[in-house]
Amino acid sequence: MPTRLQPATPLRELTQRLSSTPRGARLARRLTRYHLDGWGIPYDSELSDAVEAIVAELAANAVTHGRVPGRDFELRLALHAHTLRIEVSDTLSERRPSGVTELPVPEAASGRGLVIVAALADVWGVVGRDVGKTVWADVTAPGC
């Protein structure tokens, strides 16, 4: 009997829909820390801090710039081998990040979130969905 190759499946995975409110964004950060710790990435480790900051920025963007009243956003974390994939999906297709991560002028009140994501992630991007978009980031998770 020939050996079948199986598709790579995550070692650990979390998918959670959250309200598109500041409270939902805060809960996304807390859930991230909790699950990372359960997956062997301890609280207050450099990796945990970086992933929490990425989730904080992407969730804040989802509830601020991607919010559609009455619609939730979705957080997804997936640990594959030595890579942690972070995805935040919202339901607004019209406002997509450009992928350009230049610092805004010092007086600007916003515009630094994706610069932080780009600095902490190995790679990040945005993809469309049937309804809305998903902003994702990959972070190397050594030892996992």
Salt bridges, closest charged atoms under 4 A:
GLU13 OE2 - ARG76 NE 2.86
ASP44 OD1 - ARG33 NH1 3.71
ASP49 OD1 - ARG33 NH2 2.62
GLU52 OE2 - ARG29 NE 3.93
GLU52 OE1 - ARG33 NH2 2.41
GLU87 OE2 - ARG76 NH1 3.37
GLU87 OE2 - ARG85 NH1 3.61
ASP90 OD1 - LYS133 NZ 2.81
ASP138 OD1 - ARG85 NE 2.38
